[in-house]
Amino acid sequence: MRTLLAYKSPPDGNADSYTTLLPIGLGYLAAALRAKGHSARLANLSTLSWRRVELLLEQERPDLVAISQFTHNRFEATKLAELVKKINPASFVVLGGPHATHCYSEVLSRCQAVD
């Protein structure tokens, strides 16, 4: 199974190291998946344009995409989930992180791309 563990910050935060650092939870998930023999790629997409993100998703074609969602990047996270499903409807999309955990009901009701 090809897994992409991703994060994308808002454009106005692209120069801010706090919002562009890769969340550590994604690193833990990657390590656990790799330890069990799965392919797991980490990607901080914060400095990429949406077109470049689209090209990456077309190239990678992941089976599973896990996206880290904080409140400051909630719109980018859901946009990324929608883009994943547009490119590969068979991909399984998971949101994790503080915002997704705390506001799971709202996230699931508003973003049909999240499985």
Rosetta blueprint (number, residue, H / E / L):
1 M L
2 R E
3 T E
4 L E
5 L E
6 A E
7 Y E
8 K L
9 S L
10 P L
11 P H
12 D H
13 G H
14 N L
15 A L
16 D L
17 S H
18 Y H
19 T H
20 T H
21 L L
22 L L
23 P L
24 I H
25 G H
26 L H
27 G H
28 Y H
29 L H
30 A H
31 A H
32 A H
33 L H
34 R H
35 A H
36 K L
37 G L
38 H L
39 S E
40 A E
41 R E
42 L E
43 A E
44 N E
45 L L
46 S L
47 T L
48 L L
49 S L
50 W H
51 R H
52 R H
53 V H
54 E H
55 L H
56 L H
57 L H
58 E H
59 Q H
60 E H
61 R L
62 P L
63 D L
64 L E
65 V E
66 A E
67 I E
68 S E
69 Q L
70 F L
71 T L
72 H L
73 N L
74 R H
75 F H
76 E H
77 A H
78 T H
79 K H
80 L H
81 A H
82 E H
83 L H
84 V H
85 K H
86 K H
87 I H
88 N L
89 P L
90 A L
91 S L
92 F E
93 V E
94 V E
95 L E
96 G E
97 G L
98 P H
99 H H
100 A H
101 T H
102 H H
103 C L
104 Y H
105 S H
106 E H
107 V H
108 L H
109 S H
110 R H
111 C L
112 Q L
113 A L
114 V L
115 D L
